[in-house]
Amino acid sequence: MGTPESERVDFKSASPKGPYDLSTDKGKFELAKDVAAFANAGGGLIVCGFKAKKRTNELYEVAEKVTPFDKKLVNIDSYKDALTEYVRPLLKAKFFWFDHPEDDPETSGHYFVIEVPRWLSPSAGHSSLVGPTTTASSSRAAGRSRSATATTRPTSRRTMSTG
């Protein structure tokens, strides 16, 4: 414990619905926003199964507790579907499971890692989030925090067409 988040690593703990609640548009958008931000910033890892907290003397949140969870909370196909629905242009994230050490009598479960590739489109320049009626550009802003700004689809299409 004590490992800080960075522009290449983000920690997520799992709720009863998993690291991202993909039964809601909000959960799908949150996943897509995190993935698009990492892709735009050069790639990275979303490590699920760790609780992180910002300490007063730290720039980033720091992993403070392991929170492994049951694999049934994550349907990888649903994660792929959410990214296909919300991230443009498409990118191929990789998904991995890691087991918590069996010799730990106090905790059991698994860790889920999403490996986000660096965005490689010279023409588009960055990936965008696309929803049913809006599109949002996602990027790592100064200070290394993620941000997304929603626009209407027609505006987004005009922007992408004109560069």
trRosetta pair geometry for C-beta under 8 A, 3 or more apart (Angstrom, degrees):
i j d omega theta_ij theta_ji phi_ij phi_ji
1 62 7.8 81 168 148 76 95
1 63 5.5 -132 -143 111 66 89
1 64 5.8 63 -170 -141 122 27
1 65 6.9 24 -116 -67 134 29
1 66 7.5 -111 -76 -35 102 79
2 62 5.8 -11 -149 176 36 122
2 63 6.8 -40 22 68 17 79
2 64 7.7 67 -66 -97 45 55
3 9 7.7 -52 144 119 113 152
3 62 6.8 155 76 -158 31 73
3 63 4.8 11 55 26 85 119
4 58 6.3 -164 -112 -166 121 126
4 59 7.6 51 -168 63 144 80
4 60 4.4 99 179 77 107 119
4 61 7.2 144 -153 86 67 37
4 62 4.9 -44 -95 -98 64 79
4 63 7.8 -141 -80 2 17 75
5 9 5.6 -147 -144 98 56 81
5 10 5.5 42 -145 -111 120 47
5 11 5.9 -118 -80 4 104 90
5 52 6.0 50 -39 -159 115 160
5 60 4.3 -146 65 170 80 122
5 61 4.9 33 6 60 124 83
5 62 7.3 -128 -3 -80 74 32
5 63 7.8 122 -50 -40 74 77
6 9 5.1 49 38 35 85 88
6 60 6.2 -61 -78 -79 45 171
6 144 7.7 -56 -177 177 50 148
7 41 5.5 -130 175 163 106 140
7 42 7.6 51 133 46 111 112
7 44 6.9 -129 137 -83 52 142
7 140 6.1 55 -144 -146 110 157
7 144 4.7 -101 -77 -145 104 117
8 38 7.8 91 -134 -142 40 99
8 41 7.9 -146 -79 117 56 116
8 42 7.4 -51 -93 90 92 104
8 43 7.2 21 -133 101 88 66
8 44 4.1 -165 -156 -117 47 99
8 45 6.7 37 153 18 73 81
9 44 6.2 -145 -59 -172 34 106
9 45 5.2 -3 -111 64 71 97
9 47 6.3 3 -164 -3 93 117
10 34 6.5 -132 78 -159 162 117
10 38 7.5 -113 -1 -72 123 120
10 44 6.9 71 -4 134 91 130
10 45 7.3 -172 30 97 65 55
10 46 5.1 -19 68 -115 103 69
10 47 7.0 169 82 24 46 73
11 47 5.3 -30 -106 74 63 97
11 48 7.8 142 -165 -94 51 28
11 50 4.2 -70 -157 85 122 110
11 51 7.3 72 138 154 124 3
11 52 4.1 123 71 -36 127 124
11 61 6.9 -126 44 106 110 119
11 63 5.2 156 -81 -88 164 93
12 19 4.4 71 124 -154 132 111
12 20 7.6 -18 179 -46 156 77
12 46 6.2 19 -6 176 121 95
12 47 7.1 167 23 84 75 44
12 48 4.5 -26 73 -107 105 74
12 49 7.7 37 82 -4 68 38
12 50 7.4 74 53 54 31 69
13 19 7.4 171 100 -115 22 76
13 48 7.6 133 -115 -160 9 66
13 49 7.2 66 -125 -130 48 12
13 50 6.6 -105 -78 88 72 26
13 51 4.3 23 -68 -85 132 73
13 52 7.7 -161 -32 7 95 66
13 65 8.0 21 -97 82 126 98
13 67 4.5 29 -140 61 97 154
14 18 5.5 -50 -149 -156 102 32
14 19 5.0 -57 -97 -64 75 62
14 48 6.1 72 -63 173 93 104
14 49 6.4 7 -18 -88 109 56
14 67 6.2 -170 27 127 82 111
14 69 4.0 -43 56 -32 158 157
14 73 5.9 75 -171 122 135 158
14 112 8.0 86 -73 22 122 118
15 18 6.8 -11 57 52 72 25
15 19 7.6 131 14 -104 73 16
15 21 6.6 -31 66 -57 132 103
16 73 7.8 -146 172 -121 32 122
17 20 7.9 -74 114 112 100 28
17 21 3.9 37 110 -107 146 90
17 22 7.8 -174 157 21 110 58
17 23 6.5 -102 -154 13 132 113
17 27 7.3 -85 121 -108 136 156
17 73 7.0 129 154 -159 23 98
18 21 6.8 149 55 -83 84 47
18 22 7.4 -17 66 3 134 93
18 48 7.9 8 175 -179 78 147
18 69 7.3 162 -121 117 56 153
18 73 3.8 162 -85 156 87 98
18 74 5.1 134 -141 -72 134 70
19 46 7.8 128 155 146 149 114
19 48 3.8 -64 -76 -133 147 133
19 49 7.8 -63 -74 -40 116 58
19 73 7.7 110 -7 127 65 118
19 74 7.0 17 17 -85 98 114
19 112 6.4 -133 -13 68 137 127
20 27 4.8 131 169 -178 79 94
20 28 7.5 106 156 -81 123 30
20 30 5.9 -173 -133 85 105 109
20 31 4.3 45 -144 -65 167 108
20 79 7.5 105 57 -107 130 92
20 82 7.8 -162 121 90 140 172
21 24 5.3 26 115 22 107 105
21 26 7.4 15 75 83 106 91
21 27 3.6 -132 75 -85 64 148
22 27 5.1 -128 -74 114 31 123
22 28 5.6 78 -137 -74 71 79
22 31 7.0 3 -87 -13 94 146
22 75 7.6 -115 59 51 144 98
22 78 4.9 125 113 150 157 121
22 79 6.9 -115 -73 -78 151 55
22 82 5.5 -107 -134 -58 115 140
23 27 6.7 46 41 35 51 146
24 27 4.6 97 61 4 88 100
24 28 7.1 -153 95 -2 49 84
25 28 5.6 -56 -148 40 37 112
25 29 6.0 38 153 -22 69 107
25 131 7.1 71 -173 -147 118 114
25 132 7.5 -54 -129 -6 140 115
26 29 5.8 -55 -146 37 28 111
26 30 6.3 32 154 -23 63 105
27 30 5.6 -50 -146 32 31 113
27 31 6.6 32 154 -16 63 103
27 82 8.0 -73 113 -128 80 151
28 31 5.9 -55 -154 36 32 111
28 32 6.3 27 152 -15 66 110
28 82 4.1 -147 -140 -143 93 114
28 85 6.8 -19 176 77 136 128
28 86 5.9 162 148 -36 99 142
29 32 5.6 -57 -145 42 32 110
29 33 6.0 37 155 -25 67 106
29 86 6.3 -171 -104 -137 52 150
29 129 6.7 72 -149 -178 80 137
29 131 6.4 0 -95 -88 112 118
30 33 5.7 -50 -143 34 28 114
30 34 6.5 26 157 -16 62 105
31 34 6.0 -60 -152 37 28 108
31 35 6.3 20 156 -13 66 111
31 79 6.7 -137 -173 -140 152 80
31 82 5.4 46 77 121 139 141
31 83 7.0 -93 128 -67 111 80
31 86 7.7 114 80 56 88 148
32 35 5.8 -58 -143 41 30 108
32 36 5.9 28 160 -18 67 110
32 82 6.3 -132 -52 147 97 93
32 83 6.1 162 -101 -111 81 55
32 85 7.8 -95 -76 80 139 78
32 86 3.5 -72 -95 110 161 135
32 87 5.1 -163 -151 -54 99 90
32 129 5.1 114 128 -126 120 103
32 138 7.9 178 132 -22 76 156
33 36 6.0 -56 -141 39 25 108
33 37 6.2 27 158 -21 61 109
33 129 5.9 -7 -82 -77 66 148
33 136 7.3 -15 -100 95 95 135
33 138 5.4 179 -147 -111 63 143
33 146 6.7 112 152 151 96 132
33 148 5.0 -81 -131 -39 111 146
34 37 5.9 -56 -148 34 27 112
34 38 6.6 23 157 -14 62 106
34 46 5.9 70 145 -93 131 139
34 146 6.8 -19 -110 -139 53 175
35 38 6.0 -58 -151 38 31 107
35 39 6.3 31 153 -20 66 108
35 46 7.4 -66 -80 -20 70 139
35 83 5.9 -36 78 -115 168 112
35 87 6.2 -65 95 -75 119 149
35 91 7.4 -179 154 71 112 124
35 93 5.8 -69 -141 -65 126 142
35 114 6.9 -77 -95 145 100 138
35 116 5.2 -177 -147 -109 70 127
36 39 5.6 -54 -145 37 32 113
36 40 6.2 30 157 -17 66 108
36 87 5.4 -169 -72 -122 101 106
36 126 8.0 70 178 166 96 88
36 127 4.5 -137 -141 97 91 114
36 128 7.0 44 -149 -146 144 4
36 129 5.6 -115 -10 -60 162 87
36 138 3.8 89 107 63 120 138
36 148 7.6 76 79 -97 131 114
37 40 5.9 -58 -147 39 28 109
37 41 6.2 14 157 -10 64 115
37 138 4.8 -90 -65 156 71 112
37 139 6.5 128 -126 -151 70 6
37 140 5.8 103 -174 -62 91 73
37 146 3.9 -9 -134 -129 162 116
37 147 7.8 121 -107 31 121 37
37 148 7.6 -92 -64 -59 105 93
38 41 5.8 -67 -142 45 30 104
38 42 7.9 -79 177 64 58 48
38 43 6.1 29 156 -158 92 21
38 44 4.0 -117 -148 41 115 106
38 45 8.0 166 -146 1 149 18
38 46 7.1 -116 -37 -44 154 95
38 116 3.9 83 103 83 131 152
39 43 6.7 31 -112 -84 41 53
39 87 7.8 98 13 -165 154 135
39 91 5.5 -175 -116 -8 148 177
39 116 5.4 -107 -60 168 73 111
39 117 6.5 30 -118 80 88 58
39 118 6.6 125 -155 -157 54 22
39 119 4.1 81 157 -52 93 97
39 127 5.0 23 93 9 136 137
40 119 5.5 10 -84 6 42 140
40 126 4.7 31 -118 -145 111 99
40 127 6.0 -127 -58 31 92 84
40 138 6.2 -175 -3 103 142 76
40 139 4.7 -107 133 -115 153 66
40 140 6.4 180 97 -2 102 81
41 44 6.7 4 83 -21 111 123
41 139 7.3 128 -58 -166 83 59
41 140 4.0 57 -85 -12 123 136
42 118 4.8 -17 -161 -114 41 108
43 115 7.7 11 -174 175 103 73
43 116 5.4 -178 -147 100 60 74
43 117 5.2 -41 -107 -172 115 24
43 118 3.9 -64 -31 -56 106 67
43 119 8.0 -175 -57 -12 72 55
44 116 5.4 1 55 54 62 109
45 113 5.8 -22 -163 -165 106 104
45 114 7.0 147 -158 75 52 54
45 115 5.8 -20 -102 -103 78 62
45 116 7.2 -167 -79 17 27 82
46 113 7.0 153 78 -157 54 51
46 114 4.2 0 52 52 106 106
46 116 6.9 64 -12 -23 97 112
47 50 5.9 15 117 17 106 122
47 111 6.7 -6 -173 178 84 117
47 113 5.4 -8 -109 -108 64 87
48 69 7.7 -56 141 28 101 120
48 74 7.7 119 95 -72 156 142
48 111 6.5 157 80 -167 61 64
48 112 4.1 -14 61 65 120 92
48 113 7.0 -160 21 -75 78 37
48 114 7.4 58 -17 -8 109 93
49 66 6.6 2 147 -166 87 73
49 67 5.6 -161 -168 78 47 64
49 68 4.7 28 -161 -100 122 49
49 69 6.1 -141 -106 6 90 86
49 100 7.8 -149 173 -66 139 104
49 109 7.0 -177 -138 115 121 118
49 110 6.9 -116 -92 112 150 44
49 111 3.7 -123 43 -115 152 75
49 112 6.4 130 -29 19 109 67
50 63 4.5 -29 171 -135 132 112
50 65 7.1 154 -160 81 59 47
50 66 6.0 -39 -104 -113 71 47
50 67 6.3 161 -97 26 15 86
50 111 7.5 27 -32 -127 88 117
51 63 7.3 110 74 -152 42 61
51 64 5.8 -56 97 61 89 85
51 65 4.3 1 47 59 113 99
51 66 7.9 -92 14 -26 81 3
51 67 5.2 80 -32 -21 93 128
52 61 3.9 80 147 142 115 120
52 62 6.1 166 -153 76 86 21
52 63 5.2 -48 -93 -87 84 47
52 64 6.5 125 -127 4 32 84
53 61 5.9 163 82 -153 8 94
53 62 6.6 -34 64 56 61 73
53 64 5.0 -11 20 -4 106 141
54 58 6.2 -153 -161 77 63 106
54 60 7.3 -124 -112 149 86 25
54 61 4.7 -66 -66 -92 70 70
54 62 7.4 115 -110 6 30 75
55 58 4.3 73 57 6 93 114
55 62 5.9 -4 -8 16 109 126
58 61 7.4 109 111 -102 131 14
58 62 5.6 -83 -153 -33 174 114
60 144 7.8 -45 -85 103 105 133
66 100 7.0 117 163 -121 137 120
66 107 6.1 90 97 159 119 166
68 100 4.2 -85 -43 -48 167 130
68 107 6.2 112 31 162 110 107
68 108 6.7 -106 88 130 130 25
68 109 3.0 159 124 84 100 108
68 110 5.5 128 -169 35 105 18
68 111 5.7 -72 -111 -57 89 71
69 73 5.4 -31 140 26 126 146
69 109 5.0 61 -16 -173 8 139
69 110 6.6 -60 68 56 49 70
69 112 7.8 -41 56 -8 103 108
70 73 5.6 108 75 -14 79 98
70 109 6.1 -82 -57 -130 44 96
70 110 7.2 68 -137 23 15 101
71 74 6.4 -74 -166 46 52 93
71 97 6.4 9 -109 -126 114 143
71 110 5.4 27 -64 35 85 151
71 112 7.9 134 -120 -72 66 109
74 78 8.0 -151 -173 55 53 110
74 79 6.9 8 -170 -37 95 125
74 112 5.3 107 -26 -100 169 159
75 78 4.1 66 86 4 106 113
75 79 7.1 173 90 -12 57 81
76 79 5.4 -51 -152 34 41 114
76 80 6.4 41 150 -18 69 102
76 95 5.0 167 -133 95 116 164
77 80 5.6 -52 -148 37 35 112
77 81 6.2 38 152 -21 66 105
78 81 5.5 -50 -144 37 33 114
78 82 6.4 36 155 -21 64 103
79 82 5.9 -52 -148 33 30 111
79 83 6.6 26 155 -14 63 106
79 93 7.8 -89 142 81 112 130
79 95 6.5 112 83 -85 147 142
79 114 7.4 -140 178 -100 143 123
80 83 5.9 -59 -151 39 31 108
80 84 6.2 32 152 -20 66 108
80 93 7.9 -156 -101 57 69 97
80 95 8.0 -92 -56 -20 93 135
81 84 5.6 -55 -146 37 31 113
81 85 6.2 29 155 -19 65 109
82 85 5.7 -57 -147 38 29 111
82 86 6.0 -7 167 8 66 118
83 86 6.4 -73 -131 52 25 89
83 87 5.0 -19 -169 17 70 123
83 90 7.8 93 135 -145 92 73
83 91 7.4 -87 169 62 123 77
83 93 6.2 -141 -110 13 170 121
84 87 7.5 -40 -82 45 12 85
84 90 6.4 11 -122 -120 66 110
85 130 7.5 -138 148 86 51 93
86 129 5.4 -9 169 -156 93 79
86 130 5.7 -178 -153 59 38 62
86 131 6.4 17 -122 -80 90 60
87 90 6.7 100 98 -118 92 40
87 91 6.2 -64 130 23 135 95
87 127 5.6 6 -171 170 95 128
87 128 7.5 150 -153 80 50 41
87 129 6.4 -32 -95 -105 56 56
87 130 7.2 -160 -59 19 7 87
88 127 6.5 160 83 -162 37 77
88 128 5.1 -22 66 64 92 90
88 129 7.7 153 22 -106 81 8
88 130 4.9 51 -10 -21 119 126
88 135 7.5 -44 37 -137 128 116
89 121 5.9 110 35 -65 135 154
89 124 5.8 -157 -7 -31 114 165
89 127 6.5 -105 40 -116 58 85
91 116 7.5 47 123 -160 136 77
91 117 6.0 -153 180 55 114 104
91 119 6.6 -76 -90 -104 142 75
91 127 6.4 -55 -22 -91 127 149
92 117 6.6 30 70 4 70 133
93 114 5.4 1 170 -174 131 95
93 115 6.4 157 -169 76 73 52
93 116 5.2 -26 -114 -100 102 60
93 117 7.0 -149 -96 0 49 80
94 114 7.5 149 77 -161 46 47
94 115 4.2 -10 60 56 98 111
94 117 7.8 82 -7 -43 93 92
95 112 7.1 -16 -166 -170 92 92
95 113 7.3 154 -156 82 45 55
95 114 5.9 -16 -102 -105 72 66
95 115 7.6 -149 -67 20 26 79
96 112 7.5 153 82 -158 50 47
96 113 4.5 -15 62 60 99 102
96 115 6.8 47 -3 -18 111 108
97 110 5.3 -12 -168 179 101 131
97 111 7.2 141 -161 75 51 51
97 112 6.0 -22 -103 -101 67 65
97 113 7.8 -174 -79 19 20 79
98 110 6.6 149 76 -165 42 76
98 111 4.4 -18 63 60 98 103
98 112 8.0 -163 23 -69 74 23
98 113 6.7 42 -7 -12 110 114
99 102 7.3 1 145 -48 124 82
99 110 5.6 -45 -105 -108 47 81
99 111 7.8 -123 -43 18 5 80
100 104 6.3 -74 150 45 105 134
100 107 5.9 -99 167 122 153 98
100 108 5.8 179 71 -148 129 33
100 109 5.2 50 -2 62 131 60
100 110 6.5 -123 -13 -83 82 28
100 111 6.9 112 -62 -25 76 91
101 104 5.1 94 82 -14 93 104
102 108 7.7 36 -122 -120 52 97
104 107 5.1 -24 129 54 128 82
104 108 7.1 176 83 -73 96 60
117 120 7.4 -38 138 -18 114 105
119 124 7.9 -93 169 86 120 112
119 126 6.3 71 109 -134 163 42
119 127 5.3 -143 -110 -25 138 101
121 124 4.0 13 119 35 137 103
121 125 6.9 -62 97 -6 93 24
121 126 8.0 -117 63 -13 108 11
121 127 7.7 113 22 -69 128 73
122 125 7.6 24 -175 -71 28 55
124 127 7.2 52 127 -83 136 44
124 160 7.1 -9 -131 -145 85 102
126 137 6.5 58 105 -158 131 99
126 138 7.6 -166 160 67 116 57
126 139 6.0 -31 -152 -83 149 104
127 138 6.8 -22 89 54 83 99
128 135 5.4 18 156 178 125 107
128 136 6.6 164 -171 81 79 37
128 137 5.2 -47 -114 -97 88 57
128 138 6.9 144 -130 10 36 80
128 156 6.6 137 175 -162 157 127
128 160 7.5 -89 -10 -75 151 124
129 135 6.4 155 85 -164 56 54
129 136 4.1 -9 59 59 112 91
129 137 7.5 -150 19 -67 80 11
129 138 5.5 71 -24 -27 107 116
129 148 6.0 8 14 -150 140 133
129 150 7.9 -61 81 -98 114 74
130 134 7.9 -176 -153 100 41 45
130 135 5.0 -13 -104 -109 65 87
130 153 7.5 62 -145 -107 92 97
130 156 7.8 171 -103 122 85 161
131 134 4.8 12 51 58 114 76
131 135 7.0 -164 20 -78 72 37
131 136 7.5 38 -12 -5 107 98
131 150 7.7 -17 16 -131 129 114
133 152 7.2 -39 156 -138 78 73
133 153 6.6 -108 -173 -18 40 111
134 150 4.5 9 166 -168 139 110
134 151 6.6 149 -162 73 87 29
134 152 6.2 -69 -114 -107 69 36
134 153 6.7 -134 -117 -43 20 73
134 156 8.0 114 -177 -25 50 136
135 150 7.1 143 79 -151 31 61
135 151 5.7 -28 69 65 83 82
135 152 7.4 24 23 125 85 16
135 153 5.5 105 -19 -99 106 56
135 155 7.9 -158 48 74 110 82
135 156 3.6 24 60 -72 143 169
136 148 4.2 47 152 172 131 105
136 149 5.8 167 -152 76 85 32
136 150 4.3 -42 -83 -88 101 58
136 151 7.0 144 -94 11 47 67
137 148 6.8 175 82 -147 40 63
137 149 5.7 -5 50 51 87 89
137 151 7.6 25 -9 4 90 113
137 156 8.0 177 -46 -125 87 104
138 146 6.8 3 -171 -172 99 98
138 147 7.1 179 -143 90 60 44
138 148 4.4 -19 -95 -96 85 92
139 146 7.7 173 94 -146 27 60
139 147 6.6 -17 63 60 67 84
140 144 5.8 -10 -177 -139 114 48
140 145 7.2 146 -156 70 67 24
140 146 6.1 -46 -101 -94 61 58
140 147 7.9 117 -130 17 19 78
141 144 7.8 -112 72 -33 53 6
141 145 5.7 -23 54 67 98 78
141 146 7.5 123 8 -144 85 11
141 147 4.8 30 -24 6 123 126
151 155 4.5 -106 162 89 117 125
151 156 5.0 145 87 -59 114 89
151 159 7.4 51 95 -3 163 142
152 155 4.7 89 59 11 83 105
152 156 6.8 -152 92 -7 41 90
153 156 5.5 -58 -143 39 31 113
153 157 6.1 33 159 -22 68 105
154 157 5.7 -54 -146 35 30 111
154 158 6.4 31 155 -18 64 104
155 158 5.8 -55 -150 36 31 110
155 159 6.3 31 152 -19 65 107
156 159 5.6 -55 -148 36 32 112
156 160 6.2 26 156 -15 66 107
157 160 5.9 -57 -144 40 30 107
157 161 6.1 30 156 -21 65 109
158 161 5.7 -58 -145 37 28 111
158 162 6.2 7 164 -2 65 113
159 162 6.4 -69 -143 47 24 95
160 163 7.8 36 -171 -75 26 29
